[in-house]
Amino acid sequence: MSFGIKPSNKCVQYFCAEDEGTWNGSYSFVFATDPQPGFIDVVEGGDGSKWEKEIQLTNQFVKHVNKLNPTPKFVCLGGDIANAFPR
């Protein structure tokens, strides 16, 4: 399964001039990094298969982002998205 918003005709869905209108004022966005599901389990001596704590923290993160004022235009997720090493 994959998720993504793909550009078409020099426009990214939900961020086109038709949706946004004329640029006016400032905006904010959130850049979050390193969710690494399974990392806490490994630190606590597990094998990384338990993600419950990371899921709980991610849900808290989303609640906090949704409370921001002004609402961020977008959230970008980067860094170590998976807790794994190359083989």
PDB file of N, CA, C and O in Angstrom, chain B, residues numbered from 101:
ATOM      1  N   MET B 101       0.843  -1.167   0.000  1.00  0.00           N
ATOM      2  CA  MET B 101       0.000   0.000   0.000  1.00  0.00           C
ATOM      3  C   MET B 101       0.893   1.237   0.000  1.00  0.00           C
ATOM      4  O   MET B 101       1.888   1.292   0.724  1.00  0.00           O
ATOM      5  N   SER B 102       0.544   2.201  -0.793  1.00  0.00           N
ATOM      6  CA  SER B 102       1.290   3.452  -0.787  1.00  0.00           C
ATOM      7  C   SER B 102       0.312   4.614  -0.756  1.00  0.00           C
ATOM      8  O   SER B 102      -0.838   4.501  -1.179  1.00  0.00           O
ATOM      9  N   PHE B 103       0.793   5.713  -0.253  1.00  0.00           N
ATOM     10  CA  PHE B 103      -0.017   6.909  -0.177  1.00  0.00           C
ATOM     11  C   PHE B 103       0.817   8.050  -0.696  1.00  0.00           C
ATOM     12  O   PHE B 103       2.010   8.148  -0.409  1.00  0.00           O
ATOM     13  N   GLY B 104       0.194   8.897  -1.447  1.00  0.00           N
ATOM     14  CA  GLY B 104       0.931  10.057  -1.912  1.00  0.00           C
ATOM     15  C   GLY B 104       0.030  10.987  -2.689  1.00  0.00           C
ATOM     16  O   GLY B 104      -0.999  10.586  -3.232  1.00  0.00           O
ATOM     17  N   ILE B 105       0.437  12.218  -2.729  1.00  0.00           N
ATOM     18  CA  ILE B 105      -0.238  13.209  -3.553  1.00  0.00           C
ATOM     19  C   ILE B 105       0.713  13.525  -4.682  1.00  0.00           C
ATOM     20  O   ILE B 105       1.821  14.006  -4.445  1.00  0.00           O
ATOM     21  N   LYS B 106       0.300  13.263  -5.901  1.00  0.00           N
ATOM     22  CA  LYS B 106       1.182  13.431  -7.047  1.00  0.00           C
ATOM     23  C   LYS B 106       0.820  14.679  -7.833  1.00  0.00           C
ATOM     24  O   LYS B 106      -0.357  14.953  -8.069  1.00  0.00           O
ATOM     25  N   PRO B 107       1.841  15.440  -8.239  1.00  0.00           N
ATOM     26  CA  PRO B 107       1.573  16.650  -9.023  1.00  0.00           C
ATOM     27  C   PRO B 107       1.069  16.317 -10.415  1.00  0.00           C
ATOM     28  O   PRO B 107       1.400  15.273 -10.978  1.00  0.00           O
ATOM     29  N   SER B 108       0.275  17.206 -10.953  1.00  0.00           N
ATOM     30  CA  SER B 108      -0.236  17.087 -12.314  1.00  0.00           C
ATOM     31  C   SER B 108      -0.425  18.489 -12.865  1.00  0.00           C
ATOM     32  O   SER B 108      -0.969  19.357 -12.182  1.00  0.00           O
ATOM     33  N   ASN B 109       0.017  18.717 -14.087  1.00  0.00           N
ATOM     34  CA  ASN B 109      -0.108  20.037 -14.716  1.00  0.00           C
ATOM     35  C   ASN B 109       0.480  21.152 -13.845  1.00  0.00           C
ATOM     36  O   ASN B 109      -0.131  22.206 -13.674  1.00  0.00           O
ATOM     37  N   LYS B 110       1.664  20.904 -13.304  1.00  0.00           N
ATOM     38  CA  LYS B 110       2.388  21.880 -12.477  1.00  0.00           C
ATOM     39  C   LYS B 110       1.619  22.279 -11.227  1.00  0.00           C
ATOM     40  O   LYS B 110       1.746  23.403 -10.743  1.00  0.00           O
ATOM     41  N   CYS B 111       0.822  21.356 -10.708  1.00  0.00           N
ATOM     42  CA  CYS B 111       0.015  21.642  -9.530  1.00  0.00           C
ATOM     43  C   CYS B 111      -0.042  20.402  -8.638  1.00  0.00           C
ATOM     44  O   CYS B 111      -0.157  19.280  -9.129  1.00  0.00           O
ATOM     45  N   VAL B 112       0.040  20.615  -7.328  1.00  0.00           N
ATOM     46  CA  VAL B 112      -0.135  19.540  -6.366  1.00  0.00           C
ATOM     47  C   VAL B 112      -1.549  19.662  -5.809  1.00  0.00           C
ATOM     48  O   VAL B 112      -1.958  20.731  -5.356  1.00  0.00           O
ATOM     49  N   GLN B 113      -2.292  18.551  -5.846  1.00  0.00           N
ATOM     50  CA  GLN B 113      -3.680  18.559  -5.395  1.00  0.00           C
ATOM     51  C   GLN B 113      -3.801  19.245  -4.038  1.00  0.00           C
ATOM     52  O   GLN B 113      -2.981  19.016  -3.149  1.00  0.00           O
ATOM     53  N   TYR B 114      -4.807  20.073  -3.879  1.00  0.00           N
ATOM     54  CA  TYR B 114      -5.128  20.857  -2.680  1.00  0.00           C
ATOM     55  C   TYR B 114      -4.250  22.099  -2.508  1.00  0.00           C
ATOM     56  O   TYR B 114      -4.506  22.908  -1.616  1.00  0.00           O
ATOM     57  N   PHE B 115      -3.220  22.266  -3.347  1.00  0.00           N
ATOM     58  CA  PHE B 115      -2.333  23.421  -3.232  1.00  0.00           C
ATOM     59  C   PHE B 115      -2.260  24.199  -4.541  1.00  0.00           C
ATOM     60  O   PHE B 115      -1.279  24.904  -4.775  1.00  0.00           O
ATOM     61  N   CYS B 116      -3.262  24.092  -5.388  1.00  0.00           N
ATOM     62  CA  CYS B 116      -3.291  24.790  -6.672  1.00  0.00           C
ATOM     63  C   CYS B 116      -3.863  26.197  -6.485  1.00  0.00           C
ATOM     64  O   CYS B 116      -4.516  26.494  -5.485  1.00  0.00           O
ATOM     65  N   ALA B 117      -3.606  27.034  -7.455  1.00  0.00           N
ATOM     66  CA  ALA B 117      -4.119  28.408  -7.401  1.00  0.00           C
ATOM     67  C   ALA B 117      -5.638  28.415  -7.270  1.00  0.00           C
ATOM     68  O   ALA B 117      -6.196  29.275  -6.588  1.00  0.00           O
ATOM     69  N   GLU B 118      -6.309  27.465  -7.916  1.00  0.00           N
ATOM     70  CA  GLU B 118      -7.772  27.411  -7.838  1.00  0.00           C
ATOM     71  C   GLU B 118      -8.238  27.147  -6.405  1.00  0.00           C
ATOM     72  O   GLU B 118      -9.282  27.645  -5.983  1.00  0.00           O
ATOM     73  N   ASP B 119      -7.457  26.360  -5.662  1.00  0.00           N
ATOM     74  CA  ASP B 119      -7.810  26.037  -4.276  1.00  0.00           C
ATOM     75  C   ASP B 119      -7.363  27.126  -3.308  1.00  0.00           C
ATOM     76  O   ASP B 119      -8.061  27.434  -2.341  1.00  0.00           O
ATOM     77  N   GLU B 120      -6.215  27.696  -3.571  1.00  0.00           N
ATOM     78  CA  GLU B 120      -5.593  28.629  -2.639  1.00  0.00           C
ATOM     79  C   GLU B 120      -5.886  30.091  -2.948  1.00  0.00           C
ATOM     80  O   GLU B 120      -5.844  30.934  -2.052  1.00  0.00           O
ATOM     81  N   GLY B 121      -6.178  30.395  -4.195  1.00  0.00           N
ATOM     82  CA  GLY B 121      -6.398  31.790  -4.564  1.00  0.00           C
ATOM     83  C   GLY B 121      -5.086  32.551  -4.652  1.00  0.00           C
ATOM     84  O   GLY B 121      -4.033  31.960  -4.894  1.00  0.00           O
ATOM     85  N   THR B 122      -5.149  33.830  -4.460  1.00  0.00           N
ATOM     86  CA  THR B 122      -3.967  34.674  -4.526  1.00  0.00           C
ATOM     87  C   THR B 122      -3.180  34.565  -3.229  1.00  0.00           C
ATOM     88  O   THR B 122      -3.750  34.554  -2.138  1.00  0.00           O
ATOM     89  N   TRP B 123      -1.862  34.485  -3.368  1.00  0.00           N
ATOM     90  CA  TRP B 123      -1.007  34.402  -2.182  1.00  0.00           C
ATOM     91  C   TRP B 123      -1.216  35.621  -1.310  1.00  0.00           C
ATOM     92  O   TRP B 123      -1.186  36.752  -1.793  1.00  0.00           O
ATOM     93  N   ASN B 124      -1.431  35.387  -0.013  1.00  0.00           N
ATOM     94  CA  ASN B 124      -1.694  36.504   0.881  1.00  0.00           C
ATOM     95  C   ASN B 124      -1.169  36.150   2.268  1.00  0.00           C
ATOM     96  O   ASN B 124      -1.678  35.229   2.905  1.00  0.00           O
ATOM     97  N   GLY B 125      -0.176  36.858   2.731  1.00  0.00           N
ATOM     98  CA  GLY B 125       0.304  36.650   4.089  1.00  0.00           C
ATOM     99  C   GLY B 125       1.246  35.480   4.244  1.00  0.00           C
ATOM    100  O   GLY B 125       1.769  34.937   3.270  1.00  0.00           O
ATOM    101  N   SER B 126       1.449  35.107   5.483  1.00  0.00           N
ATOM    102  CA  SER B 126       2.392  34.045   5.803  1.00  0.00           C
ATOM    103  C   SER B 126       1.663  32.714   5.979  1.00  0.00           C
ATOM    104  O   SER B 126       0.435  32.644   5.940  1.00  0.00           O
ATOM    105  N   TYR B 127       2.444  31.682   6.170  1.00  0.00           N
ATOM    106  CA  TYR B 127       1.889  30.361   6.437  1.00  0.00           C
ATOM    107  C   TYR B 127       2.868  29.631   7.343  1.00  0.00           C
ATOM    108  O   TYR B 127       4.003  30.069   7.529  1.00  0.00           O
ATOM    109  N   SER B 128       2.426  28.531   7.897  1.00  0.00           N
ATOM    110  CA  SER B 128       3.313  27.703   8.709  1.00  0.00           C
ATOM    111  C   SER B 128       3.198  26.263   8.243  1.00  0.00           C
ATOM    112  O   SER B 128       2.213  25.862   7.622  1.00  0.00           O
ATOM    113  N   PHE B 129       4.235  25.498   8.561  1.00  0.00           N
ATOM    114  CA  PHE B 129       4.203  24.070   8.305  1.00  0.00           C
ATOM    115  C   PHE B 129       4.981  23.385   9.418  1.00  0.00           C
ATOM    116  O   PHE B 129       5.713  24.033  10.165  1.00  0.00           O
ATOM    117  N   VAL B 130       4.818  22.076   9.523  1.00  0.00           N
ATOM    118  CA  VAL B 130       5.504  21.291  10.542  1.00  0.00           C
ATOM    119  C   VAL B 130       6.422  20.310   9.836  1.00  0.00           C
ATOM    120  O   VAL B 130       6.016  19.629   8.895  1.00  0.00           O
ATOM    121  N   PHE B 131       7.665  20.243  10.298  1.00  0.00           N
ATOM    122  CA  PHE B 131       8.602  19.229   9.809  1.00  0.00           C
ATOM    123  C   PHE B 131       8.929  18.328  10.988  1.00  0.00           C
ATOM    124  O   PHE B 131       9.567  18.759  11.948  1.00  0.00           O
ATOM    125  N   ALA B 132       8.496  17.087  10.917  1.00  0.00           N
ATOM    126  CA  ALA B 132       8.711  16.116  11.989  1.00  0.00           C
ATOM    127  C   ALA B 132       9.679  15.044  11.494  1.00  0.00           C
ATOM    128  O   ALA B 132       9.711  14.724  10.306  1.00  0.00           O
ATOM    129  N   THR B 133      10.462  14.497  12.414  1.00  0.00           N
ATOM    130  CA  THR B 133      11.458  13.507  12.002  1.00  0.00           C
ATOM    131  C   THR B 133      11.475  12.294  12.916  1.00  0.00           C
ATOM    132  O   THR B 133      11.035  12.336  14.065  1.00  0.00           O
ATOM    133  N   ASP B 134      11.989  11.239  12.371  1.00  0.00           N
ATOM    134  CA  ASP B 134      12.389  10.033  13.101  1.00  0.00           C
ATOM    135  C   ASP B 134      11.295   9.340  13.912  1.00  0.00           C
ATOM    136  O   ASP B 134      11.478   9.141  15.112  1.00  0.00           O
ATOM    137  N   PRO B 135      10.179   8.969  13.316  1.00  0.00           N
ATOM    138  CA  PRO B 135       9.180   8.234  14.091  1.00  0.00           C
ATOM    139  C   PRO B 135       9.676   6.842  14.498  1.00  0.00           C
ATOM    140  O   PRO B 135       9.327   6.366  15.578  1.00  0.00           O
ATOM    141  N   GLN B 136      10.461   6.197  13.682  1.00  0.00           N
ATOM    142  CA  GLN B 136      11.115   4.923  13.955  1.00  0.00           C
ATOM    143  C   GLN B 136      10.279   3.931  14.765  1.00  0.00           C
ATOM    144  O   GLN B 136      10.647   3.600  15.892  1.00  0.00           O
ATOM    145  N   PRO B 137       9.165   3.452  14.213  1.00  0.00           N
ATOM    146  CA  PRO B 137       8.368   2.478  14.960  1.00  0.00           C
ATOM    147  C   PRO B 137       9.197   1.247  15.334  1.00  0.00           C
ATOM    148  O   PRO B 137       9.882   0.666  14.491  1.00  0.00           O
ATOM    149  N   GLY B 138       9.126   0.867  16.585  1.00  0.00           N
ATOM    150  CA  GLY B 138       9.867  -0.273  17.110  1.00  0.00           C
ATOM    151  C   GLY B 138      11.112   0.114  17.877  1.00  0.00           C
ATOM    152  O   GLY B 138      11.683  -0.718  18.581  1.00  0.00           O
ATOM    153  N   PHE B 139      11.547   1.352  17.759  1.00  0.00           N
ATOM    154  CA  PHE B 139      12.783   1.790  18.414  1.00  0.00           C
ATOM    155  C   PHE B 139      12.689   1.697  19.937  1.00  0.00           C
ATOM    156  O   PHE B 139      13.619   1.220  20.586  1.00  0.00           O
ATOM    157  N   ILE B 140      11.584   2.145  20.504  1.00  0.00           N
ATOM    158  CA  ILE B 140      11.432   2.096  21.963  1.00  0.00           C
ATOM    159  C   ILE B 140      11.476   0.655  22.445  1.00  0.00           C
ATOM    160  O   ILE B 140      12.074   0.367  23.482  1.00  0.00           O
ATOM    161  N   ASP B 141      10.852  -0.250  21.705  1.00  0.00           N
ATOM    162  CA  ASP B 141      10.880  -1.668  22.058  1.00  0.00           C
ATOM    163  C   ASP B 141      12.318  -2.190  22.079  1.00  0.00           C
ATOM    164  O   ASP B 141      12.688  -2.940  22.982  1.00  0.00           O
ATOM    165  N   VAL B 142      13.127  -1.802  21.099  1.00  0.00           N
ATOM    166  CA  VAL B 142      14.529  -2.236  21.049  1.00  0.00           C
ATOM    167  C   VAL B 142      15.299  -1.670  22.238  1.00  0.00           C
ATOM    168  O   VAL B 142      16.059  -2.392  22.883  1.00  0.00           O
ATOM    169  N   VAL B 143      15.110  -0.386  22.531  1.00  0.00           N
ATOM    170  CA  VAL B 143      15.802   0.246  23.664  1.00  0.00           C
ATOM    171  C   VAL B 143      15.443  -0.459  24.973  1.00  0.00           C
ATOM    172  O   VAL B 143      16.266  -0.563  25.883  1.00  0.00           O
ATOM    173  N   GLU B 144      14.211  -0.936  25.050  1.00  0.00           N
ATOM    174  CA  GLU B 144      13.756  -1.622  26.266  1.00  0.00           C
ATOM    175  C   GLU B 144      14.059  -3.117  26.240  1.00  0.00           C
ATOM    176  O   GLU B 144      13.568  -3.862  27.089  1.00  0.00           O
ATOM    177  N   GLY B 145      14.873  -3.568  25.265  1.00  0.00           N
ATOM    178  CA  GLY B 145      15.307  -4.961  25.225  1.00  0.00           C
ATOM    179  C   GLY B 145      14.502  -5.871  24.322  1.00  0.00           C
ATOM    180  O   GLY B 145      14.767  -7.072  24.276  1.00  0.00           O
ATOM    181  N   GLY B 146      13.530  -5.340  23.605  1.00  0.00           N
ATOM    182  CA  GLY B 146      12.715  -6.159  22.706  1.00  0.00           C
ATOM    183  C   GLY B 146      13.347  -6.300  21.330  1.00  0.00           C
ATOM    184  O   GLY B 146      14.480  -5.878  21.099  1.00  0.00           O
ATOM    185  N   ASP B 147      12.589  -6.902  20.425  1.00  0.00           N
ATOM    186  CA  ASP B 147      13.095  -7.130  19.065  1.00  0.00           C
ATOM    187  C   ASP B 147      12.607  -6.087  18.060  1.00  0.00           C
ATOM    188  O   ASP B 147      12.874  -6.211  16.865  1.00  0.00           O
ATOM    189  N   GLY B 148      11.901  -5.066  18.529  1.00  0.00           N
ATOM    190  CA  GLY B 148      11.419  -4.007  17.642  1.00  0.00           C
ATOM    191  C   GLY B 148      10.065  -4.272  17.025  1.00  0.00           C
ATOM    192  O   GLY B 148       9.605  -3.501  16.184  1.00  0.00           O
ATOM    193  N   SER B 149       9.422  -5.350  17.429  1.00  0.00           N
ATOM    194  CA  SER B 149       8.129  -5.701  16.823  1.00  0.00           C
ATOM    195  C   SER B 149       6.940  -5.022  17.508  1.00  0.00           C
ATOM    196  O   SER B 149       5.820  -5.073  17.000  1.00  0.00           O
ATOM    197  N   LYS B 150       7.176  -4.398  18.642  1.00  0.00           N
ATOM    198  CA  LYS B 150       6.086  -3.718  19.355  1.00  0.00           C
ATOM    199  C   LYS B 150       6.146  -2.228  19.053  1.00  0.00           C
ATOM    200  O   LYS B 150       7.159  -1.576  19.306  1.00  0.00           O
ATOM    201  N   TRP B 151       5.069  -1.699  18.517  1.00  0.00           N
ATOM    202  CA  TRP B 151       5.004  -0.297  18.091  1.00  0.00           C
ATOM    203  C   TRP B 151       4.015   0.512  18.910  1.00  0.00           C
ATOM    204  O   TRP B 151       3.797   1.682  18.596  1.00  0.00           O
ATOM    205  N   GLU B 152       3.412  -0.048  19.932  1.00  0.00           N
ATOM    206  CA  GLU B 152       2.327   0.614  20.644  1.00  0.00           C
ATOM    207  C   GLU B 152       2.717   1.999  21.166  1.00  0.00           C
ATOM    208  O   GLU B 152       1.942   2.948  21.046  1.00  0.00           O
ATOM    209  N   LYS B 153       3.909   2.117  21.741  1.00  0.00           N
ATOM    210  CA  LYS B 153       4.318   3.411  22.314  1.00  0.00           C
ATOM    211  C   LYS B 153       4.504   4.462  21.226  1.00  0.00           C
ATOM    212  O   LYS B 153       4.126   5.620  21.404  1.00  0.00           O
ATOM    213  N   GLU B 154       5.093   4.054  20.093  1.00  0.00           N
ATOM    214  CA  GLU B 154       5.264   5.001  18.993  1.00  0.00           C
ATOM    215  C   GLU B 154       3.919   5.418  18.409  1.00  0.00           C
ATOM    216  O   GLU B 154       3.740   6.575  18.030  1.00  0.00           O
ATOM    217  N   ILE B 155       2.983   4.496  18.334  1.00  0.00           N
ATOM    218  CA  ILE B 155       1.638   4.832  17.841  1.00  0.00           C
ATOM    219  C   ILE B 155       0.979   5.827  18.789  1.00  0.00           C
ATOM    220  O   ILE B 155       0.353   6.789  18.343  1.00  0.00           O
ATOM    221  N   GLN B 156       1.115   5.602  20.094  1.00  0.00           N
ATOM    222  CA  GLN B 156       0.555   6.531  21.083  1.00  0.00           C
ATOM    223  C   GLN B 156       1.197   7.913  20.944  1.00  0.00           C
ATOM    224  O   GLN B 156       0.495   8.924  20.969  1.00  0.00           O
ATOM    225  N   LEU B 157       2.509   7.965  20.799  1.00  0.00           N
ATOM    226  CA  LEU B 157       3.204   9.248  20.643  1.00  0.00           C
ATOM    227  C   LEU B 157       2.813   9.941  19.339  1.00  0.00           C
ATOM    228  O   LEU B 157       2.681  11.164  19.299  1.00  0.00           O
ATOM    229  N   THR B 158       2.628   9.164  18.277  1.00  0.00           N
ATOM    230  CA  THR B 158       2.207   9.742  17.000  1.00  0.00           C
ATOM    231  C   THR B 158       0.812  10.337  17.117  1.00  0.00           C
ATOM    232  O   THR B 158       0.554  11.419  16.591  1.00  0.00           O
ATOM    233  N   ASN B 159      -0.083   9.648  17.794  1.00  0.00           N
ATOM    234  CA  ASN B 159      -1.430  10.188  18.005  1.00  0.00           C
ATOM    235  C   ASN B 159      -1.386  11.485  18.809  1.00  0.00           C
ATOM    236  O   ASN B 159      -2.131  12.420  18.515  1.00  0.00           O
ATOM    237  N   GLN B 160      -0.521  11.551  19.821  1.00  0.00           N
ATOM    238  CA  GLN B 160      -0.363  12.790  20.591  1.00  0.00           C
ATOM    239  C   GLN B 160       0.174  13.909  19.701  1.00  0.00           C
ATOM    240  O   GLN B 160      -0.276  15.052  19.786  1.00  0.00           O
ATOM    241  N   PHE B 161       1.134  13.573  18.852  1.00  0.00           N
ATOM    242  CA  PHE B 161       1.704  14.547  17.922  1.00  0.00           C
ATOM    243  C   PHE B 161       0.618  15.134  17.019  1.00  0.00           C
ATOM    244  O   PHE B 161       0.544  16.349  16.838  1.00  0.00           O
ATOM    245  N   VAL B 162      -0.217  14.269  16.459  1.00  0.00           N
ATOM    246  CA  VAL B 162      -1.289  14.728  15.564  1.00  0.00           C
ATOM    247  C   VAL B 162      -2.252  15.640  16.317  1.00  0.00           C
ATOM    248  O   VAL B 162      -2.671  16.667  15.783  1.00  0.00           O
ATOM    249  N   LYS B 163      -2.605  15.284  17.534  1.00  0.00           N
ATOM    250  CA  LYS B 163      -3.500  16.141  18.331  1.00  0.00           C
ATOM    251  C   LYS B 163      -2.891  17.519  18.553  1.00  0.00           C
ATOM    252  O   LYS B 163      -3.585  18.530  18.457  1.00  0.00           O
ATOM    253  N   HIS B 164      -1.598  17.559  18.849  1.00  0.00           N
ATOM    254  CA  HIS B 164      -0.929  18.849  19.075  1.00  0.00           C
ATOM    255  C   HIS B 164      -0.864  19.669  17.789  1.00  0.00           C
ATOM    256  O   HIS B 164      -1.097  20.877  17.811  1.00  0.00           O
ATOM    257  N   VAL B 165      -0.550  19.018  16.675  1.00  0.00           N
ATOM    258  CA  VAL B 165      -0.499  19.735  15.391  1.00  0.00           C
ATOM    259  C   VAL B 165      -1.873  20.301  15.061  1.00  0.00           C
ATOM    260  O   VAL B 165      -1.981  21.439  14.604  1.00  0.00           O
ATOM    261  N   ASN B 166      -2.917  19.521  15.288  1.00  0.00           N
ATOM    262  CA  ASN B 166      -4.273  19.983  14.981  1.00  0.00           C
ATOM    263  C   ASN B 166      -4.715  21.156  15.848  1.00  0.00           C
ATOM    264  O   ASN B 166      -5.642  21.877  15.478  1.00  0.00           O
ATOM    265  N   LYS B 167      -4.068  21.361  16.994  1.00  0.00           N
ATOM    266  CA  LYS B 167      -4.402  22.484  17.875  1.00  0.00           C
ATOM    267  C   LYS B 167      -3.640  23.759  17.524  1.00  0.00           C
ATOM    268  O   LYS B 167      -3.963  24.829  18.041  1.00  0.00           O
ATOM    269  N   LEU B 168      -2.637  23.664  16.658  1.00  0.00           N
ATOM    270  CA  LEU B 168      -1.837  24.843  16.328  1.00  0.00           C
ATOM    271  C   LEU B 168      -2.686  25.912  15.658  1.00  0.00           C
ATOM    272  O   LEU B 168      -3.600  25.619  14.887  1.00  0.00           O
ATOM    273  N   ASN B 169      -2.357  27.162  15.974  1.00  0.00           N
ATOM    274  CA  ASN B 169      -3.074  28.280  15.374  1.00  0.00           C
ATOM    275  C   ASN B 169      -2.046  29.317  14.940  1.00  0.00           C
ATOM    276  O   ASN B 169      -1.355  29.883  15.786  1.00  0.00           O
ATOM    277  N   PRO B 170      -1.932  29.572  13.667  1.00  0.00           N
ATOM    278  CA  PRO B 170      -2.781  29.084  12.588  1.00  0.00           C
ATOM    279  C   PRO B 170      -2.493  27.620  12.266  1.00  0.00           C
ATOM    280  O   PRO B 170      -1.416  27.101  12.558  1.00  0.00           O
ATOM    281  N   THR B 171      -3.465  26.981  11.668  1.00  0.00           N
ATOM    282  CA  THR B 171      -3.307  25.600  11.250  1.00  0.00           C
ATOM    283  C   THR B 171      -2.201  25.518  10.206  1.00  0.00           C
ATOM    284  O   THR B 171      -2.211  26.280   9.240  1.00  0.00           O
ATOM    285  N   PRO B 172      -1.246  24.606  10.383  1.00  0.00           N
ATOM    286  CA  PRO B 172      -0.188  24.480   9.382  1.00  0.00           C
ATOM    287  C   PRO B 172      -0.751  24.088   8.023  1.00  0.00           C
ATOM    288  O   PRO B 172      -1.727  23.343   7.932  1.00  0.00           O
ATOM    289  N   LYS B 173      -0.124  24.601   6.967  1.00  0.00           N
ATOM    290  CA  LYS B 173      -0.546  24.259   5.610  1.00  0.00           C
ATOM    291  C   LYS B 173      -0.281  22.793   5.319  1.00  0.00           C
ATOM    292  O   LYS B 173      -1.059  22.150   4.614  1.00  0.00           O
ATOM    293  N   PHE B 174       0.815  22.256   5.857  1.00  0.00           N
ATOM    294  CA  PHE B 174       1.139  20.853   5.621  1.00  0.00           C
ATOM    295  C   PHE B 174       2.109  20.367   6.690  1.00  0.00           C
ATOM    296  O   PHE B 174       2.707  21.158   7.420  1.00  0.00           O
ATOM    297  N   VAL B 175       2.249  19.046   6.765  1.00  0.00           N
ATOM    298  CA  VAL B 175       3.216  18.397   7.644  1.00  0.00           C
ATOM    299  C   VAL B 175       4.129  17.563   6.766  1.00  0.00           C
ATOM    300  O   VAL B 175       3.667  16.811   5.908  1.00  0.00           O
ATOM    301  N   CYS B 176       5.420  17.700   6.985  1.00  0.00           N
ATOM    302  CA  CYS B 176       6.411  16.921   6.243  1.00  0.00           C
ATOM    303  C   CYS B 176       7.079  15.969   7.229  1.00  0.00           C
ATOM    304  O   CYS B 176       7.488  16.383   8.313  1.00  0.00           O
ATOM    305  N   LEU B 177       7.189  14.709   6.860  1.00  0.00           N
ATOM    306  CA  LEU B 177       7.811  13.706   7.719  1.00  0.00           C
ATOM    307  C   LEU B 177       9.118  13.269   7.084  1.00  0.00           C
ATOM    308  O   LEU B 177       9.135  12.826   5.936  1.00  0.00           O
ATOM    309  N   GLY B 178      10.202  13.391   7.814  1.00  0.00           N
ATOM    310  CA  GLY B 178      11.511  13.034   7.274  1.00  0.00           C
ATOM    311  C   GLY B 178      12.339  12.278   8.291  1.00  0.00           C
ATOM    312  O   GLY B 178      11.836  11.828   9.320  1.00  0.00           O
ATOM    313  N   GLY B 179      13.615  12.148   7.985  1.00  0.00           N
ATOM    314  CA  GLY B 179      14.533  11.466   8.889  1.00  0.00           C
ATOM    315  C   GLY B 179      14.420   9.967   8.781  1.00  0.00           C
ATOM    316  O   GLY B 179      14.048   9.431   7.736  1.00  0.00           O
ATOM    317  N   ASP B 180      14.744   9.288   9.871  1.00  0.00           N
ATOM    318  CA  ASP B 180      14.665   7.825   9.915  1.00  0.00           C
ATOM    319  C   ASP B 180      13.216   7.426  10.157  1.00  0.00           C
ATOM    320  O   ASP B 180      12.742   7.402  11.293  1.00  0.00           O
ATOM    321  N   ILE B 181      12.532   7.118   9.079  1.00  0.00           N
ATOM    322  CA  ILE B 181      11.115   6.795   9.198  1.00  0.00           C
ATOM    323  C   ILE B 181      10.928   5.371   9.710  1.00  0.00           C
ATOM    324  O   ILE B 181       9.959   5.089  10.414  1.00  0.00           O
ATOM    325  N   ALA B 182      11.844   4.474   9.363  1.00  0.00           N
ATOM    326  CA  ALA B 182      11.796   3.095   9.841  1.00  0.00           C
ATOM    327  C   ALA B 182      12.958   2.862  10.798  1.00  0.00           C
ATOM    328  O   ALA B 182      14.010   3.488  10.663  1.00  0.00           O
ATOM    329  N   ASN B 183      12.777   1.981  11.748  1.00  0.00           N
ATOM    330  CA  ASN B 183      13.854   1.619  12.658  1.00  0.00           C
ATOM    331  C   ASN B 183      14.507   0.351  12.136  1.00  0.00           C
ATOM    332  O   ASN B 183      14.202  -0.747  12.602  1.00  0.00           O
ATOM    333  N   ALA B 184      15.398   0.499  11.178  1.00  0.00           N
ATOM    334  CA  ALA B 184      16.059  -0.661  10.575  1.00  0.00           C
ATOM    335  C   ALA B 184      17.392  -0.225   9.993  1.00  0.00           C
ATOM    336  O   ALA B 184      17.609   0.953   9.709  1.00  0.00           O
ATOM    337  N   PHE B 185      18.268  -1.180   9.824  1.00  0.00           N
ATOM    338  CA  PHE B 185      19.561  -0.927   9.201  1.00  0.00           C
ATOM    339  C   PHE B 185      19.597  -1.600   7.837  1.00  0.00           C
ATOM    340  O   PHE B 185      18.953  -2.632   7.651  1.00  0.00           O
ATOM    341  N   PRO B 186      20.336  -1.043   6.875  1.00  0.00           N
ATOM    342  CA  PRO B 186      20.467  -1.710   5.569  1.00  0.00           C
ATOM    343  C   PRO B 186      21.119  -3.078   5.743  1.00  0.00           C
ATOM    344  O   PRO B 186      21.935  -3.279   6.642  1.00  0.00           O
ATOM    345  N   ARG B 187      20.755  -3.994   4.889  1.00  0.00           N
ATOM    346  CA  ARG B 187      21.362  -5.343   4.948  1.00  0.00           C
ATOM    347  C   ARG B 187      22.291  -5.546   3.795  1.00  0.00           C
ATOM    348  O   ARG B 187      22.895  -6.612   3.669  1.00  0.00           O
TER     349      ARG B 187
END
